[in-house]
Amino acid sequence: MTDSPTKILTQWNRNNQPVGDSSSLLAGFLGQVASNFGNFPVLYENWTQVPEQYKNNVYVNTIQANFVVNDEKHKQYILGSLGKKWKDKRCRLFDKYHNWEQSVEENIQNHPPHIPQDHWAIFIRYRRSAKAMEIANKNTANRAKLVIPHILGSKTLARKRNELEVMHGREFGRAEMYKVSHKKADGTFVNEEARELHEKLQSELQNCSENEAFLRVCGKEHPGYVRGMGLGVSPSQIIGSSSHATSSTTSFESNERMEQMQAEIDSLKAQVAEVDVLKQQIAFLMQRAKRDETPDLESPVNRRSSEGSHMPGPGGNSPATI
């Protein structure tokens, strides 16, 4: 492949996972790249410590030299896959060449021929440290809990989903893919645990979303892998889409409620306006009634009456009697 001028086209699904025939070829190629510890030395404690320069160099000069990949999200998948494969290859290398009955120095001397001794020495000292042994024991305990195998073999979940969606012309959800990947050819589940988990999922799906059902039945998802989705899908992608949907629904309901409240407020305002008009009308009528009951001193009749009642008498001193 490296000497060929032809590059291999890659196909990716909506979750930026490789699918189609080229996906298996890409996976095998990435496995070979990760096995070459000249690309990513064993001396680093974990994948995040491997310098970005090494990763970018391999991506540009090895991956892009053989495969048509230009999207940044596709690059993220490829580097994530390389990191997982590099970690797995290191574990197998350690199991093959390390002997717990020998001292650290003896194990350093027994380094693999393709690994520099100074690199191997750093790797061995780290793997025999208390920190690394604690992590290894925890990983061993977690693997012991994995009692439900799948039936897809080397085929990825993403590739199987793509085949089914092309065949049936519709999308396949996480719960459907769980059943597909854990049922044998005769229609039975791989074991009783797989059947029970499927039934729990179906029960939860009656009352909540698919993502919520998986969370309730299977627990929290792990970085870089989501049940029913496969490698390369992060929990934040699933939670983000679920949260977006929930947020959209909540936003719609809130807007609807606000419109109802606004209508109620407008109705109350109209009622208050009617009351104000009634108050004005009542006030006007009361003022008019009061005016009708009170004599108008400025009227001609009242003026004459007032003047006549104060006219002087014949002697000019006493008021005349009308």
Phi and psi in degrees as GROMACS dihedral restraints (atoms count N, CA, C in turn):
[ dihedral_restraints ]
;  ai    aj    ak    al  type     phi  dphi    fc
    3     4     5     6     1   -63.6    20    10
    4     5     6     7     1   -34.5    20    10
    6     7     8     9     1   -85.6    20    10
    7     8     9    10     1    -6.7    20    10
    9    10    11    12     1   -83.7    20    10
   10    11    12    13     1   137.4    20    10
   12    13    14    15     1   -76.2    20    10
   13    14    15    16     1   -10.2    20    10
   15    16    17    18     1   -89.8    20    10
   16    17    18    19     1   134.6    20    10
   18    19    20    21     1  -100.9    20    10
   19    20    21    22     1   150.3    20    10
   21    22    23    24     1   -91.2    20    10
   22    23    24    25     1   127.9    20    10
   24    25    26    27     1   -72.3    20    10
   25    26    27    28     1   142.9    20    10
   27    28    29    30     1  -116.7    20    10
   28    29    30    31     1   148.5    20    10
   30    31    32    33     1  -119.2    20    10
   31    32    33    34     1   136.9    20    10
   33    34    35    36     1  -130.2    20    10
   34    35    36    37     1   146.8    20    10
   36    37    38    39     1   -90.1    20    10
   37    38    39    40     1  -174.9    20    10
   39    40    41    42     1   -67.1    20    10
   40    41    42    43     1   -17.3    20    10
   42    43    44    45     1   -98.2    20    10
   43    44    45    46     1    12.8    20    10
   45    46    47    48     1    60.9    20    10
   46    47    48    49     1    44.5    20    10
   48    49    50    51     1  -115.0    20    10
   49    50    51    52     1   140.6    20    10
   51    52    53    54     1   -69.9    20    10
   52    53    54    55     1   138.0    20    10
   54    55    56    57     1  -136.6    20    10
   55    56    57    58     1   176.8    20    10
   57    58    59    60     1    80.4    20    10
   58    59    60    61     1  -178.5    20    10
   60    61    62    63     1   -62.2    20    10
   61    62    63    64     1   -33.5    20    10
   63    64    65    66     1   -69.7    20    10
   64    65    66    67     1   -18.5    20    10
   66    67    68    69     1   -65.8    20    10
   67    68    69    70     1   -39.1    20    10
   69    70    71    72     1   -70.0    20    10
   70    71    72    73     1   -35.2    20    10
   72    73    74    75     1   -66.7    20    10
   73    74    75    76     1   -41.5    20    10
   75    76    77    78     1   -64.0    20    10
   76    77    78    79     1   -42.5    20    10
   78    79    80    81     1   -62.0    20    10
   79    80    81    82     1   -43.4    20    10
   81    82    83    84     1   -65.4    20    10
   82    83    84    85     1   -39.2    20    10
   84    85    86    87     1   -65.4    20    10
   85    86    87    88     1   -42.2    20    10
   87    88    89    90     1   -64.1    20    10
   88    89    90    91     1   -33.7    20    10
   90    91    92    93     1   -63.3    20    10
   91    92    93    94     1   -40.5    20    10
   93    94    95    96     1   -66.7    20    10
   94    95    96    97     1   -40.3    20    10
   96    97    98    99     1   -64.1    20    10
   97    98    99   100     1   -42.5    20    10
   99   100   101   102     1   -68.4    20    10
  100   101   102   103     1   -27.0    20    10
  102   103   104   105     1   -74.5    20    10
  103   104   105   106     1   -18.5    20    10
  105   106   107   108     1   -85.9    20    10
  106   107   108   109     1    99.6    20    10
  108   109   110   111     1   -76.3    20    10
  109   110   111   112     1     5.1    20    10
  111   112   113   114     1   -77.0    20    10
  112   113   114   115     1   -26.1    20    10
  114   115   116   117     1   -76.3    20    10
  115   116   117   118     1   -48.7    20    10
  117   118   119   120     1  -132.1    20    10
  118   119   120   121     1    98.4    20    10
  120   121   122   123     1   -58.8    20    10
  121   122   123   124     1   151.7    20    10
  123   124   125   126     1   -76.0    20    10
  124   125   126   127     1   -11.3    20    10
  126   127   128   129     1   -71.0    20    10
  127   128   129   130     1   -14.4    20    10
  129   130   131   132     1   -82.0    20    10
  130   131   132   133     1   142.0    20    10
  132   133   134   135     1   -66.5    20    10
  133   134   135   136     1   -38.1    20    10
  135   136   137   138     1  -150.8    20    10
  136   137   138   139     1   173.6    20    10
  138   139   140   141     1   -63.7    20    10
  139   140   141   142     1   -34.0    20    10
  141   142   143   144     1   -65.8    20    10
  142   143   144   145     1   -23.1    20    10
  144   145   146   147     1   -83.9    20    10
  145   146   147   148     1   -14.2    20    10
  147   148   149   150     1   -66.5    20    10
  148   149   150   151     1   125.4    20    10
  150   151   152   153     1   -56.0    20    10
  151   152   153   154     1   140.5    20    10
  153   154   155   156     1   -60.6    20    10
  154   155   156   157     1   -28.2    20    10
  156   157   158   159     1   -61.0    20    10
  157   158   159   160     1   -41.2    20    10
  159   160   161   162     1   -64.1    20    10
  160   161   162   163     1   -44.6    20    10
  162   163   164   165     1   -64.8    20    10
  163   164   165   166     1   -46.2    20    10
  165   166   167   168     1   -65.6    20    10
  166   167   168   169     1   -37.1    20    10
  168   169   170   171     1   -62.4    20    10
  169   170   171   172     1   -44.2    20    10
  171   172   173   174     1   -67.2    20    10
  172   173   174   175     1   -40.6    20    10
  174   175   176   177     1   -62.7    20    10
  175   176   177   178     1   -46.1    20    10
  177   178   179   180     1   -75.6    20    10
  178   179   180   181     1   -48.3    20    10
  180   181   182   183     1   -89.0    20    10
  181   182   183   184     1   -15.5    20    10
  183   184   185   186     1  -116.8    20    10
  184   185   186   187     1   -51.5    20    10
  186   187   188   189     1   -72.8    20    10
  187   188   189   190     1   -55.2    20    10
  189   190   191   192     1   -68.0    20    10
  190   191   192   193     1   -18.1    20    10
  192   193   194   195     1   -72.8    20    10
  193   194   195   196     1   -18.0    20    10
  195   196   197   198     1  -121.5    20    10
  196   197   198   199     1   -21.8    20    10
  198   199   200   201     1  -127.5    20    10
  199   200   201   202     1   147.4    20    10
  201   202   203   204     1   -85.3    20    10
  202   203   204   205     1    94.9    20    10
  204   205   206   207     1  -138.1    20    10
  205   206   207   208     1   120.4    20    10
  207   208   209   210     1  -130.7    20    10
  208   209   210   211     1   -13.3    20    10
  210   211   212   213     1   -77.3    20    10
  211   212   213   214     1   140.5    20    10
  213   214   215   216     1   -65.2    20    10
  214   215   216   217     1   -36.7    20    10
  216   217   218   219     1   -69.9    20    10
  217   218   219   220     1   -32.1    20    10
  219   220   221   222     1   -68.3    20    10
  220   221   222   223     1   -36.2    20    10
  222   223   224   225     1   -62.5    20    10
  223   224   225   226     1   -41.8    20    10
  225   226   227   228     1   -60.9    20    10
  226   227   228   229     1   -42.0    20    10
  228   229   230   231     1   -62.5    20    10
  229   230   231   232     1   -46.9    20    10
  231   232   233   234     1   -61.9    20    10
  232   233   234   235     1   -44.7    20    10
  234   235   236   237     1   -67.6    20    10
  235   236   237   238     1   -36.0    20    10
  237   238   239   240     1   -65.2    20    10
  238   239   240   241     1   -40.9    20    10
  240   241   242   243     1   -66.0    20    10
  241   242   243   244     1   -41.5    20    10
  243   244   245   246     1   -60.7    20    10
  244   245   246   247     1   -40.4    20    10
  246   247   248   249     1   -62.9    20    10
  247   248   249   250     1   -42.6    20    10
  249   250   251   252     1   -65.9    20    10
  250   251   252   253     1   -43.9    20    10
  252   253   254   255     1   -66.9    20    10
  253   254   255   256     1   -38.9    20    10
  255   256   257   258     1   -61.7    20    10
  256   257   258   259     1   -42.2    20    10
  258   259   260   261     1   -63.1    20    10
  259   260   261   262     1   -45.3    20    10
  261   262   263   264     1   -64.7    20    10
  262   263   264   265     1   -40.6    20    10
  264   265   266   267     1   -64.7    20    10
  265   266   267   268     1   -38.8    20    10
  267   268   269   270     1   -63.8    20    10
  268   269   270   271     1   -40.4    20    10
  270   271   272   273     1   -63.2    20    10
  271   272   273   274     1   -42.6    20    10
  273   274   275   276     1   -67.4    20    10
  274   275   276   277     1   -36.8    20    10
  276   277   278   279     1   -64.5    20    10
  277   278   279   280     1   -41.6    20    10
  279   280   281   282     1   -64.5    20    10
  280   281   282   283     1   -44.7    20    10
  282   283   284   285     1   -63.8    20    10
  283   284   285   286     1   -31.6    20    10
  285   286   287   288     1   -77.6    20    10
  286   287   288   289     1   -38.9    20    10
  288   289   290   291     1  -106.7    20    10
  289   290   291   292     1   -16.2    20    10
  291   292   293   294     1   -91.3    20    10
  292   293   294   295     1   143.5    20    10
  294   295   296   297     1  -127.6    20    10
  295   296   297   298     1   117.1    20    10
  297   298   299   300     1   -67.1    20    10
  298   299   300   301     1   -19.2    20    10
  300   301   302   303     1   -82.5    20    10
  301   302   303   304     1    -8.6    20    10
  303   304   305   306     1  -103.0    20    10
  304   305   306   307     1   159.9    20    10
  306   307   308   309     1   -73.9    20    10
  307   308   309   310     1   171.2    20    10
  309   310   311   312     1   -60.8    20    10
  310   311   312   313     1   -44.5    20    10
  312   313   314   315     1   -64.1    20    10
  313   314   315   316     1   -39.1    20    10
  315   316   317   318     1   -65.1    20    10
  316   317   318   319     1   -40.1    20    10
  318   319   320   321     1   -67.6    20    10
  319   320   321   322     1   -33.7    20    10
  321   322   323   324     1   -64.3    20    10
  322   323   324   325     1   -39.6    20    10
  324   325   326   327     1   -65.4    20    10
  325   326   327   328     1   -29.1    20    10
  327   328   329   330     1   -91.7    20    10
  328   329   330   331     1    49.2    20    10
  330   331   332   333     1   -80.4    20    10
  331   332   333   334     1   151.5    20    10
  333   334   335   336     1   -60.9    20    10
  334   335   336   337     1   146.0    20    10
  336   337   338   339     1   -62.8    20    10
  337   338   339   340     1   -26.6    20    10
  339   340   341   342     1   -94.1    20    10
  340   341   342   343     1     5.5    20    10
  342   343   344   345     1  -115.5    20    10
  343   344   345   346     1   125.2    20    10
  345   346   347   348     1   -57.6    20    10
  346   347   348   349     1   142.2    20    10
  348   349   350   351     1   -62.6    20    10
  349   350   351   352     1   -37.0    20    10
  351   352   353   354     1   -66.9    20    10
  352   353   354   355     1   -35.0    20    10
  354   355   356   357     1   -66.7    20    10
  355   356   357   358     1   -43.8    20    10
  357   358   359   360     1   -64.4    20    10
  358   359   360   361     1   -36.9    20    10
  360   361   362   363     1   -63.0    20    10
  361   362   363   364     1   -44.4    20    10
  363   364   365   366     1   -64.0    20    10
  364   365   366   367     1   -41.6    20    10
  366   367   368   369     1   -64.5    20    10
  367   368   369   370     1   -44.9    20    10
  369   370   371   372     1   -65.5    20    10
  370   371   372   373     1   -44.0    20    10
  372   373   374   375     1   -63.7    20    10
  373   374   375   376     1   -36.9    20    10
  375   376   377   378     1   -68.6    20    10
  376   377   378   379     1   -46.7    20    10
  378   379   380   381     1   -64.2    20    10
  379   380   381   382     1   -23.1    20    10
  381   382   383   384     1   -98.7    20    10
  382   383   384   385     1     6.3    20    10
  384   385   386   387     1   -76.8    20    10
  385   386   387   388     1   159.4    20    10
  387   388   389   390     1   -60.8    20    10
  388   389   390   391     1   -37.9    20    10
  390   391   392   393     1   -62.4    20    10
  391   392   393   394     1   -49.0    20    10
  393   394   395   396     1   -67.6    20    10
  394   395   396   397     1   -37.6    20    10
  396   397   398   399     1   -68.1    20    10
  397   398   399   400     1   -35.7    20    10
  399   400   401   402     1   -64.2    20    10
  400   401   402   403     1   -43.2    20    10
  402   403   404   405     1   -63.8    20    10
  403   404   405   406     1   -42.5    20    10
  405   406   407   408     1   -63.2    20    10
  406   407   408   409     1   -41.8    20    10
  408   409   410   411     1   -65.0    20    10
  409   410   411   412     1   -39.3    20    10
  411   412   413   414     1   -64.9    20    10
  412   413   414   415     1   -42.4    20    10
  414   415   416   417     1   -64.3    20    10
  415   416   417   418     1   -39.1    20    10
  417   418   419   420     1   -62.5    20    10
  418   419   420   421     1   -42.8    20    10
  420   421   422   423     1   -64.5    20    10
  421   422   423   424     1   -38.5    20    10
  423   424   425   426     1   -67.4    20    10
  424   425   426   427     1   -39.1    20    10
  426   427   428   429     1   -66.1    20    10
  427   428   429   430     1   -32.0    20    10
  429   430   431   432     1   -65.5    20    10
  430   431   432   433     1   -23.6    20    10
  432   433   434   435     1   -80.1    20    10
  433   434   435   436     1   -13.5    20    10
  435   436   437   438     1   -82.3    20    10
  436   437   438   439     1    88.2    20    10
  438   439   440   441     1  -104.5    20    10
  439   440   441   442     1     3.5    20    10
  441   442   443   444     1  -116.0    20    10
  442   443   444   445     1    98.9    20    10
  444   445   446   447     1   -79.8    20    10
  445   446   447   448     1   159.7    20    10
  447   448   449   450     1  -105.1    20    10
  448   449   450   451     1   169.4    20    10
  450   451   452   453     1  -112.1    20    10
  451   452   453   454     1    13.5    20    10
  453   454   455   456     1   -83.1    20    10
  454   455   456   457     1   -14.0    20    10
  456   457   458   459     1    67.5    20    10
  457   458   459   460     1  -131.4    20    10
  459   460   461   462     1   -83.9    20    10
  460   461   462   463     1    -9.1    20    10
  462   463   464   465     1   -73.2    20    10
  463   464   465   466     1   131.5    20    10
  465   466   467   468     1   -74.5    20    10
  466   467   468   469     1   157.9    20    10
  468   469   470   471     1   -63.3    20    10
  469   470   471   472     1   -37.5    20    10
  471   472   473   474     1   -64.0    20    10
  472   473   474   475     1   -41.8    20    10
  474   475   476   477     1   -66.9    20    10
  475   476   477   478     1   -40.9    20    10
  477   478   479   480     1   -64.4    20    10
  478   479   480   481     1   -41.9    20    10
  480   481   482   483     1   -61.7    20    10
  481   482   483   484     1   -43.4    20    10
  483   484   485   486     1   -61.1    20    10
  484   485   486   487     1   -41.8    20    10
  486   487   488   489     1   -61.9    20    10
  487   488   489   490     1   -42.9    20    10
  489   490   491   492     1   -68.1    20    10
  490   491   492   493     1   -39.7    20    10
  492   493   494   495     1   -68.6    20    10
  493   494   495   496     1   -37.1    20    10
  495   496   497   498     1   -67.1    20    10
  496   497   498   499     1   -39.7    20    10
  498   499   500   501     1   -68.1    20    10
  499   500   501   502     1   -43.2    20    10
  501   502   503   504     1  -100.0    20    10
  502   503   504   505     1   -10.6    20    10
  504   505   506   507     1    71.0    20    10
  505   506   507   508     1    30.3    20    10
  507   508   509   510     1  -153.7    20    10
  508   509   510   511     1   166.7    20    10
  510   511   512   513     1   -81.6    20    10
  511   512   513   514     1   148.5    20    10
  513   514   515   516     1  -112.7    20    10
  514   515   516   517     1   128.2    20    10
  516   517   518   519     1   -81.8    20    10
  517   518   519   520     1   177.5    20    10
  519   520   521   522     1   -63.7    20    10
  520   521   522   523     1   -43.3    20    10
  522   523   524   525     1   -65.2    20    10
  523   524   525   526     1   -39.5    20    10
  525   526   527   528     1   -64.3    20    10
  526   527   528   529     1   -41.4    20    10
  528   529   530   531     1   -69.3    20    10
  529   530   531   532     1   -29.2    20    10
  531   532   533   534     1   -62.7    20    10
  532   533   534   535     1   -44.9    20    10
  534   535   536   537     1   -64.8    20    10
  535   536   537   538     1   -42.4    20    10
  537   538   539   540     1   -61.4    20    10
  538   539   540   541     1   -40.9    20    10
  540   541   542   543     1   -86.1    20    10
  541   542   543   544     1    -3.3    20    10
  543   544   545   546     1  -126.9    20    10
  544   545   546   547     1    10.7    20    10
  546   547   548   549     1  -110.0    20    10
  547   548   549   550     1   136.8    20    10
  549   550   551   552     1   -79.7    20    10
  550   551   552   553     1   174.7    20    10
  552   553   554   555     1   -61.6    20    10
  553   554   555   556     1   -28.5    20    10
  555   556   557   558     1   -83.3    20    10
  556   557   558   559     1     2.9    20    10
  558   559   560   561     1    91.8    20    10
  559   560   561   562     1    -3.5    20    10
  561   562   563   564     1   -94.5    20    10
  562   563   564   565     1   155.8    20    10
  564   565   566   567     1   -75.6    20    10
  565   566   567   568     1   157.9    20    10
  567   568   569   570     1   -62.3    20    10
  568   569   570   571     1   -31.1    20    10
  570   571   572   573     1  -160.2    20    10
  571   572   573   574     1   177.6    20    10
  573   574   575   576     1   -66.2    20    10
  574   575   576   577     1   -35.2    20    10
  576   577   578   579     1   -62.5    20    10
  577   578   579   580     1   -40.1    20    10
  579   580   581   582     1   -65.1    20    10
  580   581   582   583     1   -41.0    20    10
  582   583   584   585     1   -65.0    20    10
  583   584   585   586     1   -44.3    20    10
  585   586   587   588     1   -63.4    20    10
  586   587   588   589     1   -41.3    20    10
  588   589   590   591     1   -64.4    20    10
  589   590   591   592     1   -40.6    20    10
  591   592   593   594     1   -61.2    20    10
  592   593   594   595     1   -42.9    20    10
  594   595   596   597     1   -65.6    20    10
  595   596   597   598     1   -38.1    20    10
  597   598   599   600     1   -63.9    20    10
  598   599   600   601     1   -41.8    20    10
  600   601   602   603     1   -61.0    20    10
  601   602   603   604     1   -45.4    20    10
  603   604   605   606     1   -63.5    20    10
  604   605   606   607     1   -36.4    20    10
  606   607   608   609     1   -66.4    20    10
  607   608   609   610     1   -44.0    20    10
  609   610   611   612     1   -67.4    20    10
  610   611   612   613     1   -32.8    20    10
  612   613   614   615     1   -64.6    20    10
  613   614   615   616     1   -15.6    20    10
  615   616   617   618     1   -71.9    20    10
  616   617   618   619     1   -20.8    20    10
  618   619   620   621     1  -121.8    20    10
  619   620   621   622     1    -8.4    20    10
  621   622   623   624     1  -151.9    20    10
  622   623   624   625     1   179.0    20    10
  624   625   626   627     1   -73.3    20    10
  625   626   627   628     1   167.8    20    10
  627   628   629   630     1   -63.0    20    10
  628   629   630   631     1   -44.8    20    10
  630   631   632   633     1   -63.2    20    10
  631   632   633   634     1   -41.0    20    10
  633   634   635   636     1   -66.7    20    10
  634   635   636   637     1   -36.8    20    10
  636   637   638   639     1   -62.3    20    10
  637   638   639   640     1   -44.9    20    10
  639   640   641   642     1   -63.4    20    10
  640   641   642   643     1   -38.9    20    10
  642   643   644   645     1   -63.9    20    10
  643   644   645   646     1   -42.1    20    10
  645   646   647   648     1   -68.9    20    10
  646   647   648   649     1   -39.5    20    10
  648   649   650   651     1   -85.5    20    10
  649   650   651   652     1   -43.2    20    10
  651   652   653   654     1  -102.3    20    10
  652   653   654   655     1   -15.1    20    10
  654   655   656   657     1    90.1    20    10
  655   656   657   658     1  -170.6    20    10
  657   658   659   660     1   -66.1    20    10
  658   659   660   661     1   140.6    20    10
  660   661   662   663     1   -78.5    20    10
  661   662   663   664     1   159.5    20    10
  663   664   665   666     1  -103.0    20    10
  664   665   666   667     1   152.6    20    10
  666   667   668   669     1   -58.9    20    10
  667   668   669   670     1   135.7    20    10
  669   670   671   672     1    83.3    20    10
  670   671   672   673     1    -3.7    20    10
  672   673   674   675     1  -153.4    20    10
  673   674   675   676     1   132.4    20    10
  675   676   677   678     1  -125.0    20    10
  676   677   678   679     1   131.2    20    10
  678   679   680   681     1   -58.0    20    10
  679   680   681   682     1   133.5    20    10
  681   682   683   684     1    81.3    20    10
  682   683   684   685     1    -1.2    20    10
  684   685   686   687     1  -121.7    20    10
  685   686   687   688     1   -39.8    20    10
  687   688   689   690     1   100.6    20    10
  688   689   690   691     1  -176.5    20    10
  690   691   692   693     1   -65.5    20    10
  691   692   693   694     1   142.0    20    10
  693   694   695   696     1    99.0    20    10
  694   695   696   697     1    -8.7    20    10
  696   697   698   699     1  -105.7    20    10
  697   698   699   700     1   123.1    20    10
  699   700   701   702     1   -91.5    20    10
  700   701   702   703     1   153.4    20    10
  702   703   704   705     1   -57.1    20    10
  703   704   705   706     1   -32.1    20    10
  705   706   707   708     1   -64.1    20    10
  706   707   708   709     1   -31.0    20    10
  708   709   710   711     1   -65.0    20    10
  709   710   711   712     1   -43.6    20    10
  711   712   713   714     1   -70.4    20    10
  712   713   714   715     1   -47.9    20    10
  714   715   716   717     1   -63.8    20    10
  715   716   717   718     1   -39.6    20    10
  717   718   719   720     1   -61.3    20    10
  718   719   720   721     1   -45.2    20    10
  720   721   722   723     1   -67.0    20    10
  721   722   723   724     1   -38.5    20    10
  723   724   725   726     1   -66.8    20    10
  724   725   726   727     1   -43.7    20    10
  726   727   728   729     1   -64.3    20    10
  727   728   729   730     1   -36.9    20    10
  729   730   731   732     1   -63.5    20    10
  730   731   732   733     1   -43.2    20    10
  732   733   734   735     1   -64.6    20    10
  733   734   735   736     1   -44.8    20    10
  735   736   737   738     1   -62.8    20    10
  736   737   738   739     1   -41.5    20    10
  738   739   740   741     1   -63.3    20    10
  739   740   741   742     1   -40.8    20    10
  741   742   743   744     1   -64.3    20    10
  742   743   744   745     1   -42.9    20    10
  744   745   746   747     1   -63.4    20    10
  745   746   747   748     1   -46.1    20    10
  747   748   749   750     1   -62.1    20    10
  748   749   750   751     1   -41.0    20    10
  750   751   752   753     1   -63.3    20    10
  751   752   753   754     1   -42.4    20    10
  753   754   755   756     1   -62.2    20    10
  754   755   756   757     1   -45.6    20    10
  756   757   758   759     1   -63.6    20    10
  757   758   759   760     1   -39.6    20    10
  759   760   761   762     1   -64.1    20    10
  760   761   762   763     1   -43.9    20    10
  762   763   764   765     1   -62.6    20    10
  763   764   765   766     1   -41.0    20    10
  765   766   767   768     1   -63.2    20    10
  766   767   768   769     1   -43.2    20    10
  768   769   770   771     1   -65.6    20    10
  769   770   771   772     1   -38.9    20    10
  771   772   773   774     1   -63.9    20    10
  772   773   774   775     1   -38.1    20    10
  774   775   776   777     1   -64.7    20    10
  775   776   777   778     1   -40.3    20    10
  777   778   779   780     1   -63.5    20    10
  778   779   780   781     1   -44.0    20    10
  780   781   782   783     1   -63.6    20    10
  781   782   783   784     1   -40.1    20    10
  783   784   785   786     1   -64.3    20    10
  784   785   786   787     1   -38.4    20    10
  786   787   788   789     1   -64.3    20    10
  787   788   789   790     1   -40.0    20    10
  789   790   791   792     1   -64.9    20    10
  790   791   792   793     1   -40.5    20    10
  792   793   794   795     1   -63.5    20    10
  793   794   795   796     1   -44.0    20    10
  795   796   797   798     1   -61.7    20    10
  796   797   798   799     1   -39.7    20    10
  798   799   800   801     1   -64.3    20    10
  799   800   801   802     1   -43.2    20    10
  801   802   803   804     1   -63.7    20    10
  802   803   804   805     1   -39.3    20    10
  804   805   806   807     1   -61.6    20    10
  805   806   807   808     1   -40.9    20    10
  807   808   809   810     1   -64.7    20    10
  808   809   810   811     1   -40.5    20    10
  810   811   812   813     1   -64.6    20    10
  811   812   813   814     1   -42.4    20    10
  813   814   815   816     1   -61.9    20    10
  814   815   816   817     1   -40.1    20    10
  816   817   818   819     1   -62.5    20    10
  817   818   819   820     1   -41.0    20    10
  819   820   821   822     1   -63.2    20    10
  820   821   822   823     1   -40.8    20    10
  822   823   824   825     1   -63.4    20    10
  823   824   825   826     1   -40.4    20    10
  825   826   827   828     1   -62.5    20    10
  826   827   828   829     1   -40.5    20    10
  828   829   830   831     1   -63.4    20    10
  829   830   831   832     1   -42.8    20    10
  831   832   833   834     1   -62.8    20    10
  832   833   834   835     1   -40.8    20    10
  834   835   836   837     1   -61.2    20    10
  835   836   837   838     1   -43.0    20    10
  837   838   839   840     1   -64.1    20    10
  838   839   840   841     1   -40.3    20    10
  840   841   842   843     1   -65.6    20    10
  841   842   843   844     1   -43.7    20    10
  843   844   845   846     1   -63.1    20    10
  844   845   846   847     1   -43.9    20    10
  846   847   848   849     1   -60.6    20    10
  847   848   849   850     1   -40.5    20    10
  849   850   851   852     1   -64.6    20    10
  850   851   852   853     1   -43.8    20    10
  852   853   854   855     1   -65.9    20    10
  853   854   855   856     1   -40.1    20    10
  855   856   857   858     1   -65.6    20    10
  856   857   858   859     1   -40.6    20    10
  858   859   860   861     1   -64.3    20    10
  859   860   861   862     1   -39.7    20    10
  861   862   863   864     1   -66.8    20    10
  862   863   864   865     1   -41.8    20    10
  864   865   866   867     1   -64.9    20    10
  865   866   867   868     1   -39.6    20    10
  867   868   869   870     1   -65.8    20    10
  868   869   870   871     1   -38.9    20    10
  870   871   872   873     1   -66.1    20    10
  871   872   873   874     1   -36.4    20    10
  873   874   875   876     1   -68.7    20    10
  874   875   876   877     1   -32.0    20    10
  876   877   878   879     1   -79.8    20    10
  877   878   879   880     1   -22.8    20    10
  879   880   881   882     1   -94.4    20    10
  880   881   882   883     1   125.8    20    10
  882   883   884   885     1   -64.8    20    10
  883   884   885   886     1   147.2    20    10
  885   886   887   888     1   -94.3    20    10
  886   887   888   889     1   106.7    20    10
  888   889   890   891     1   -66.3    20    10
  889   890   891   892     1   -17.9    20    10
  891   892   893   894     1   -89.3    20    10
  892   893   894   895     1    -3.7    20    10
  894   895   896   897     1   -74.2    20    10
  895   896   897   898     1   153.6    20    10
  897   898   899   900     1   -57.8    20    10
  898   899   900   901     1   -39.1    20    10
  900   901   902   903     1   -63.7    20    10
  901   902   903   904     1   -45.5    20    10
  903   904   905   906     1   -68.2    20    10
  904   905   906   907     1   -34.0    20    10
  906   907   908   909     1   -65.0    20    10
  907   908   909   910     1   -43.3    20    10
  909   910   911   912     1   -66.1    20    10
  910   911   912   913     1   -39.6    20    10
  912   913   914   915     1   -63.1    20    10
  913   914   915   916     1   -39.6    20    10
  915   916   917   918     1   -69.9    20    10
  916   917   918   919     1   -39.7    20    10
  918   919   920   921     1   -70.1    20    10
  919   920   921   922     1   -40.2    20    10
  921   922   923   924     1   -65.7    20    10
  922   923   924   925     1   -33.3    20    10
  924   925   926   927     1   -72.8    20    10
  925   926   927   928     1   -11.7    20    10
  927   928   929   930     1  -118.7    20    10
  928   929   930   931     1    17.8    20    10
  930   931   932   933     1   -71.3    20    10
  931   932   933   934     1   139.5    20    10
  933   934   935   936     1   -71.3    20    10
  934   935   936   937     1   152.8    20    10
  936   937   938   939     1   -82.1    20    10
  937   938   939   940     1  -176.1    20    10
  939   940   941   942     1   -57.9    20    10
  940   941   942   943     1   -32.0    20    10
  942   943   944   945     1   -84.9    20    10
  943   944   945   946     1    -4.4    20    10
  945   946   947   948     1    83.3    20    10
  946   947   948   949     1    -2.9    20    10
  948   949   950   951     1  -111.0    20    10
  949   950   951   952     1   -34.9    20    10
  951   952   953   954     1  -102.3    20    10
  952   953   954   955     1   145.4    20    10
  954   955   956   957     1   -69.3    20    10
  955   956   957   958     1   145.9    20    10
  957   958   959   960     1   -76.7    20    10
  958   959   960   961     1   149.8    20    10
  960   961   962   963     1   -93.1    20    10
  961   962   963   964     1   122.1    20    10
